[in-house]
Amino acid sequence: MKPHTYGPYGGAYVPEVLNRPLADLTVAFDEAMADHSFTAELEHILTHYVGRATPLFHAKNLSQVYGANIFLKREDLAHTGAHKINNTIGQALLAKRMGKTRIIAETGAGQHGVASATAAALLGLECTVFMGSVDARRQEANLFRMRLLGAKIELVESGSKTLKDATSEAIRHWISTADSTHYIIGSALGPSPYPRIVQTFQSVIGREIRSQFYERFFRHPDAVIACVGGGSNAIGTFSGYYEDNQVALYGVEAGGYGIASGQHAAPISEGHTGILHGFYSYFMCDEHGNIRDTHSVSAGLDYPGVGPELAWLADKGRVEYISVTDEQALQSCMELTRHEGILPALESSHALGALQEVVRRQGDKSHIVVTLSGRGDKDMGILQEMLSGE
């Protein structure tokens, strides 16, 4: 079975032992999405358990600050506090359909780990989450939540001890346990068919934005913004407007200490093509493909690559990419909190940090939607540390 690609990106660059599990997953996913009973169960859980549809909120106070009409897609109000639950519920249902008894997941900021553990608890599956020890220290609340939900935590001490290394360990573990275990990848990356699976389950975000905005204004927004790490919330958001070229799409990467510093996580803004974790895309790597260390105040964006579909959309010019520094993200976090009473995740704060530039490009009075991918409760420790000298 030929792996799915997006232009030159994607594919399945994996050890031979994973060819069969990936082929089986491809068949199972296609059959499930064509089965009304599966999609009906998924929709039922998303509605009555996850709390969809999430609101599209007109941030009037923030709109006055920027001189534009700013709307927030409130994924922070979904169960577990982020968009990750859309994908984990879908993949956990798929795992049960395939006869798997156990799931594993990687996590950076902890939200995907919490969402995976939540789906496992709901559907009666065992769950193991791989998390870098650096991320575990800065996301202690989510670490505790995962354990409360019954998940086993495998702390990763190799490499930079962050999301990249957690993903590597999860893949290594899956190689030896694929018969009984399904690996729930949290971002729109990894070997085929994972980018397509994650995009499908997260596309509910884009569909809802499209219908909610049009029902209110009988038009489409001028621009849509989403933060970009691996890319699950971004690709889900953008999928609602692929064919509407009059709607500008902006992906916001983690600029860390600034692109010029080299200490960031913005592979599209400044990276090279290469292969990591089973797929071909843009990565924080040198011209020889050696992966460089990354930095971001946001654990969820601290990944050295980007999903293959987002790389392809960048090449085609359909999505424009902006980098936002740690400092800008922190400022935007405080700005939304104090103007609207909404504490965003630091990942989402990067998307908010691009508002000034997007309004400059789109013009005053433009209608702009920002996907608020998660809430900021998990980042309280980081915020206390970073803003203590304010």
Protein Blocks (a to p, Z undefined) as FASTA:
>chain_A
ZZddehjggcjdddfklmmmmmmmmmmmmmmmmpmklmmmmmmmmmmmnopacdddddfk
lmmmnopacddddfklpghhiaklmmmmmmmmmmmmnopabdcdddfklmmmmmmmmmmm
mnopacdddddfklmmmmmmmmmmmmmnopacdddfehjlpaklmmmmmmmmmmmmmmmp
ccddfbdgdjdfklmmmmmmmmmmmmmmmmmmmmmnopacfbdcdddfflmmmmmmmmmm
mmmmkbccdddddekjojklopacdfkloccdddeehiacdddddfkopacddddfblkl
mccbdcfklmmmmmnomaccddddfklmmmmmmmmmmmnopacdfklmmmmmmmmmmmmm
noghiacddddfbacklmmmmmmmmmmmZZ
